[in-house]
Each structure stands twice: as C-alpha cells, then as structure tokens.
Amino acid sequence: MTASSTRRTTAARTRTAAVGAIAVAGALILTGCGDQTDSGSSTKESASSSSAPLFAKLPAKIQKAGVIKVGTNAEYAPMEYQEGGKIVGVDPDIAAALGKQLGVEFQFTSGSFDGLITSLNSGRYDVAMSSITDTKARQEGLDENGKKLGPGVDFVDYFTAGTAIYVQKGNPKKIGSIEDLCGQKVAVQRGTTYEQALQKQSKACTDAGKKKLDIEAFDNDTEAQTRVKSGGAVAGVNDYPVAVDLARKADGGNAFEVVGEQVDAGPFGIAVNKDNKQLTSALEAAVNAIIKDGTYKKVLDKWGAQTGAVDQAAVNGGK
C-alpha cells in the first residue's frame, strides 16, 4: 500500500499511485534501500521444477536458484501486508500463482517503498512487486522534475488502480474531491505517485487563487493514517483498493471513510531490471497464463480486488 500510491509511480504505492496523477515519478529511485527485513514469506507451493509450463523461459541463473527474490513494502492491505509474521495479500497470492507457472519460489522481503527500485537495480532483488504504479518516469529513471537519477526499470503490468481520498469517519470537513483539499493539511506516504498528485493539485490551487495544500509526507503509510485519524490532517490519499480496505477494517469500520470517486486509474507493474529482458518476458507469459486459467480472477475475488482486473499483461504500459 497498509498502503499507499498509487505504493504502492519508484515504488504506491500509486500503491493508486497507479494511479495516475498521483505519480511521484521516479520517487522510488531517490533513496537507498533503508532498513529492510525479510519476513520469510515465500511461495513455497512452487518449488523449482523443470516440468512447470514456463520454466524454460526463465534466465538460467533463476532456474538454478529456484527462487525469484522480491522486494516489497508490506504496508498496503489488501495488496501486501504482514500478518502472523508473513507477508500476505493480493500481490503475494498472484506471485504464488506465477510461481506455479514458472516452477520457482517468489520470496518476499519488506523494506522502505522509496528504496525498492534502487535495491532492485543494485541486485538485492530480482523484481519489485509492491503496488508500484508503472510510469514513463520510472521506466526512464527520472525524478518528478525530469532529472535522470538511474537506469530506470521495465514493468510487467498486472493490475489497475486509481487514487482515492480517505477522511475521518463522518467526514467532518465535508471533503468531496481532491479540489476540496486546497488550503488543507493532507497526509501521504513519501515516494508515492499520490504524493506527486497532491503536489500537482497544490499548484492547481494556487493557480486558481486559492491556498496551496499543506502536504505532510511520512516514511510509511501507517504514520499517514494515524495523522488523519487523530485529526492532525484533514485527509489522506492512497490507492483505491487500499483506501477501501482501510475504511472497511480500521477500528471495525469506524475510523475512516472514502470520499469522491476513484481517479487517475493506471497500471501496477512488477518492476524488473532493464538488463533482464528474459525475466520480463517470462513474467509477462506467466501473468497471461494465470489470467487464462482463471487463477488470477480467484485471487482478486478472494481479496475483494476485482475492480483492478486486467484482460492481459502489458510491458511498460504506463504513461
């Protein structure tokens, strides 16, 4: 994400960060990997197997290892979060299904969202999968100002999500859309596409003669949620499925509510080093395989994430 994300445009979490306007383009490449911990979560159902349908498509190094190392930020329920010491959610379940097609395990390690792409390109991970919005800026390794920060990554797109605004239950400030946030304090996770969306909206506010947004960016989405819950911020912004899950579950559904419509929908992608075209191609084939055999739909149905379903995988489909 929980959240946040559009985690999950470098990692936004557009988690809605898919999410579109919310694209802090390339934010995931701005910092190092931070304090990263291995939760021990892996798709153990998919032991290395040359008999798996798509095993031969994998790079020889991964075939030999029998493992795809995955970087994530497990704070975005229902997409990825920690429960009972394990990383669970939509993304781990999709990865498990991909692992059965490819004949290898997907082993997830949770770390800071804004360090995922840096860690991927340094070789710490084989892929990053954390509700990461696929954007041109991330593909090209650019920051929000168009400055080149790194080589960029390729994305295998597997889900679609938009940006959502959540507020305290009862919506005391009567927020109805992102335009209503002019002059208000808003909490968000740093390095997400929705942080960039708020920056864009802040400029729109001042261009219209209104007060700019007071954006408070936090290292993780839990801190942003706490800020909204305490009344220190009028609203928070997150990926739509994450915000909906948060409103449904936090304090038994009594802490938050989602306001307005989902906006700026865009693709979440599995990030892969640009030099690893063979892995990108194998993942694309695996995503299409689980869509075709119905496993993909079962995963989304399980987590109530059906609105993000895609008909087929795409490589670098983000804008």
C-alpha positions, 0 to 999 in steps of 0.5 A, a space after each residue: 500500500 497498509 498502503 499507499 500510491 498509487 505504493 504502492 509511480 519508484 515504488 504506491 504505492 500509486 500503491 493508486 499511485 497507479 494511479 495516475 496523477 498521483 505519480 511521484 515519478 521516479 520517487 522510488 529511485 531517490 533513496 537507498 534501500 533503508 532498513 529492510 527485513 525479510 519476513 520469510 514469506 515465500 511461495 513455497 507451493 512452487 518449488 523449482 521444477 523443470 516440468 512447470 509450463 514456463 520454466 524454460 523461459 526463465 534466465 538460467 541463473 533463476 532456474 538454478 536458484 529456484 527462487 525469484 527474490 522480491 522486494 516489497 513494502 508490506 504496508 498496503 492491505 489488501 495488496 501486501 501486508 504482514 500478518 502472523 509474521 508473513 507477508 500476505 495479500 493480493 500481490 503475494 497470492 498472484 506471485 504464488 500463482 506465477 510461481 506455479 507457472 514458472 516452477 520457482 519460489 517468489 520470496 518476499 522481503 519488506 523494506 522502505 517503498 522509496 528504496 525498492 527500485 534502487 535495491 532492485 537495480 543494485 541486485 538485492 532483488 530480482 523484481 519489485 512487486 509492491 503496488 508500484 504504479 508503472 510510469 514513463 518516469 520510472 521506466 526512464 529513471 527520472 525524478 518528478 522534475 525530469 532529472 535522470 537519477 538511474 537506469 530506470 526499470 521495465 514493468 510487467 503490468 498486472 493490475 489497475 488502480 486509481 487514487 482515492 481520498 480517505 477522511 475521518 469517519 463522518 467526514 467532518 470537513 465535508 471533503 468531496 474531491 481532491 479540489 476540496 483539499 486546497 488550503 488543507 493539511 493532507 497526509 501521504 506516504 513519501 515516494 508515492 505517485 499520490 504524493 506527486 498528485 497532491 503536489 500537482 493539485 497544490 499548484 492547481 490551487 494556487 493557480 486558481 487563487 486559492 491556498 496551496 495544500 499543506 502536504 505532510 509526507 511520512 516514511 510509511 503509510 501507517 504514520 499517514 493514517 494515524 495523522 488523519 485519524 487523530 485529526 492532525 490532517 484533514 485527509 489522506 490519499 492512497 490507492 483505491 483498493 487500499 483506501 477501501 480496505 482501510 475504511 472497511 477494517 480500521 477500528 471495525 469500520 469506524 475510523 475512516 471513510 472514502 470520499 469522491 470517486 476513484 481517479 487517475 486509474 493506471 497500471 501496477 507493474 512488477 518492476 524488473 531490471 532493464 538488463 533482464 529482458 528474459 525475466 520480463 518476458 517470462 513474467 509477462 507469459 506467466 501473468 497471461 497464463 494465470 489470467 487464462 486459467 482463471 487463477 488470477 480472477 480467484 485471487 482478486 475475488 478472494 481479496 475483494 480486488 476485482 475492480 483492478 482486473 486486467 484482460 492481459 499483461 502489458 510491458 511498460 504500459 504506463 504513461 
